[in-house]
Amino acid sequence: MIASILATSAAALVGAGVATALKLPAAPLLGAMIGVAALSLSSELSWQAPGGAKWVVYVAIGALLGQSVTRESLVALRSAAVPIVITVVLFLLFGLALAWGLWRFTDFDVHTALLSTAPGGIAQMGALSAEANANVPVVLSIHVLRITSVIVLMSLGLKLMGGRS
């Protein structure tokens, strides 16, 4: 068991380090996932975290999200409430329509379809996917592609519109 924990930890750290060096989006999360997946596929050493360990990880994700809430961010929310509500409603409606299409016309289960199209961050969608027994690699792959596309396209858009990237 100790060998499995050490091998899994090493695979996660190496994967996170490589992804960080490559400057991938959500590098530590994505790299650790790829590193541990490679270990799981190539050996019997992969360690399955018990429920208590998952709980600790979810608490850590919640704490990181909570740190992003500041007085300044709440003031900004107040002055932009209408556009924020409109944007969130449209994101949710488009996401539900896409999820329905994935569920109806592919072999995606309902949880995988919904979480794949939800407008959230990679870490949050990964945690929710694991908790909901969705297909985590599919959900995370869609979100990594989405975020990478947004970064590339918005950088190009800003350049074309005369802004800074």
C-alpha positions as CSV (number, residue, x, y, z in Angstrom):
1,M,0.0,0.0,0.0
2,I,2.8,2.5,0.8
3,A,4.4,1.7,-2.5
4,S,1.1,2.5,-4.3
5,I,0.7,5.8,-2.4
6,L,4.3,6.8,-3.2
7,A,4.0,5.8,-6.9
8,T,0.7,7.7,-7.2
9,S,2.0,10.8,-5.5
10,A,5.2,10.7,-7.7
11,A,3.1,10.3,-10.8
12,A,0.9,13.2,-9.8
13,L,3.8,15.5,-9.0
14,V,5.8,14.6,-12.1
15,G,2.7,15.1,-14.3
16,A,1.9,18.5,-12.6
17,G,5.5,19.6,-13.1
18,V,5.6,18.7,-16.7
19,A,2.3,20.3,-17.4
20,T,3.4,23.5,-15.6
21,A,6.7,23.5,-17.6
22,L,4.6,23.3,-20.8
23,K,2.3,26.1,-19.5
24,L,-0.9,24.1,-20.0
25,P,-4.1,25.6,-18.6
26,A,-4.9,24.3,-15.1
27,A,-1.4,22.7,-15.3
28,P,-1.2,21.1,-11.8
29,L,-4.7,19.6,-12.1
30,L,-4.4,18.4,-15.7
31,G,-0.8,17.2,-15.3
32,A,-1.5,15.3,-12.1
33,M,-4.5,13.7,-13.7
34,I,-2.5,12.6,-16.8
35,G,0.4,11.4,-14.6
36,V,-1.8,9.2,-12.4
37,A,-3.9,8.0,-15.4
38,A,-0.6,6.9,-17.1
39,L,0.4,5.1,-13.9
40,S,-3.0,3.4,-13.6
41,L,-2.9,2.2,-17.2
42,S,0.6,1.0,-17.0
43,S,0.9,-0.7,-13.6
44,E,-0.9,-2.1,-10.6
45,L,0.7,0.5,-8.3
46,S,-2.0,3.2,-8.6
47,W,-3.6,4.1,-5.2
48,Q,-7.4,4.8,-5.0
49,A,-8.0,7.6,-2.5
50,P,-10.6,6.7,0.2
51,G,-13.6,8.9,0.8
52,G,-11.9,10.8,3.6
53,A,-9.1,11.9,1.4
54,K,-11.5,13.1,-1.3
55,W,-13.3,15.1,1.3
56,V,-10.1,16.9,2.3
57,V,-9.4,17.7,-1.4
58,Y,-12.9,19.1,-1.8
59,V,-12.4,21.2,1.3
60,A,-9.2,22.5,-0.2
61,I,-10.9,23.4,-3.5
62,G,-13.6,25.2,-1.6
63,A,-11.1,27.1,0.4
64,L,-9.3,28.2,-2.7
65,L,-12.6,29.4,-4.2
66,G,-13.5,31.2,-1.0
67,Q,-10.2,33.1,-1.1
68,S,-11.3,34.7,-4.4
69,V,-14.2,36.5,-2.8
70,T,-13.1,40.0,-1.7
71,R,-14.9,43.2,-0.8
72,E,-13.8,44.7,-4.1
73,S,-15.3,41.7,-6.0
74,L,-18.6,42.1,-4.2
75,V,-18.7,45.9,-5.0
76,A,-18.0,45.1,-8.7
77,L,-20.8,42.5,-8.6
78,R,-23.2,45.1,-7.4
79,S,-22.5,47.6,-10.2
80,A,-22.7,44.9,-12.9
81,A,-25.6,42.8,-11.6
82,V,-27.8,43.0,-14.7
83,P,-25.2,42.0,-17.3
84,I,-23.9,39.3,-14.9
85,V,-27.4,37.7,-14.5
86,I,-28.0,37.8,-18.2
87,T,-24.7,36.2,-19.0
88,V,-25.1,33.5,-16.4
89,V,-28.7,32.7,-17.5
90,L,-27.5,32.4,-21.2
91,F,-24.5,30.3,-20.2
92,L,-26.8,27.9,-18.3
93,L,-29.4,27.8,-21.1
94,F,-26.8,27.1,-23.8
95,G,-25.1,24.5,-21.5
96,L,-28.4,22.7,-20.9
97,A,-29.2,22.7,-24.6
98,L,-25.7,21.3,-25.4
99,A,-26.0,18.7,-22.6
100,W,-29.3,17.6,-23.9
101,G,-27.8,17.1,-27.4
102,L,-24.9,15.2,-26.0
103,W,-27.1,13.0,-23.9
104,R,-29.7,12.4,-26.7
105,F,-27.3,11.9,-29.7
106,T,-24.2,10.3,-28.1
107,D,-23.5,7.6,-25.6
108,F,-22.8,10.2,-22.8
109,D,-24.7,9.6,-19.6
110,V,-26.7,12.5,-18.2
111,H,-24.1,13.4,-15.6
112,T,-21.2,13.5,-18.1
113,A,-23.3,15.5,-20.5
114,L,-24.4,18.1,-18.0
115,L,-21.0,18.5,-16.4
116,S,-19.2,18.6,-19.7
117,T,-21.2,21.6,-20.8
118,A,-21.5,23.4,-17.5
119,P,-19.7,26.8,-17.5
120,G,-17.3,26.1,-14.7
121,G,-13.6,25.8,-14.0
122,I,-11.6,22.6,-14.5
123,A,-11.0,21.9,-10.9
124,Q,-14.6,22.4,-9.9
125,M,-16.0,20.3,-12.8
126,G,-13.5,17.6,-12.1
127,A,-14.5,17.4,-8.4
128,L,-18.2,17.4,-9.3
129,S,-17.7,14.8,-12.0
130,A,-15.9,12.4,-9.6
131,E,-18.6,13.0,-7.0
132,A,-21.4,12.4,-9.5
133,N,-19.7,9.3,-11.0
134,A,-19.5,11.0,-14.4
135,N,-16.9,10.1,-17.0
136,V,-14.2,12.4,-15.5
137,P,-11.6,12.2,-18.3
138,V,-14.3,13.1,-20.8
139,V,-15.6,16.0,-18.7
140,L,-12.0,17.3,-18.0
141,S,-11.0,16.9,-21.7
142,I,-13.9,19.0,-22.8
143,H,-13.1,21.7,-20.3
144,V,-9.4,21.8,-21.1
145,L,-10.2,22.1,-24.8
146,R,-12.8,24.8,-24.0
147,I,-10.4,26.8,-21.8
148,T,-7.4,26.4,-24.2
149,S,-9.6,27.6,-27.1
150,V,-10.9,30.6,-25.1
151,I,-7.3,31.6,-24.1
152,V,-6.0,31.3,-27.7
153,L,-9.1,32.9,-29.4
154,M,-9.4,35.7,-26.9
155,S,-5.7,36.5,-27.1
156,L,-6.1,36.8,-30.9
157,G,-9.3,38.7,-30.6
158,L,-7.7,41.2,-28.2
159,K,-4.8,41.7,-30.7
160,L,-7.2,42.2,-33.6
161,M,-9.2,44.7,-31.6
162,G,-6.2,46.7,-30.5
163,G,-6.1,45.5,-26.9
164,R,-3.3,43.9,-25.0
165,S,-2.9,40.2,-24.7
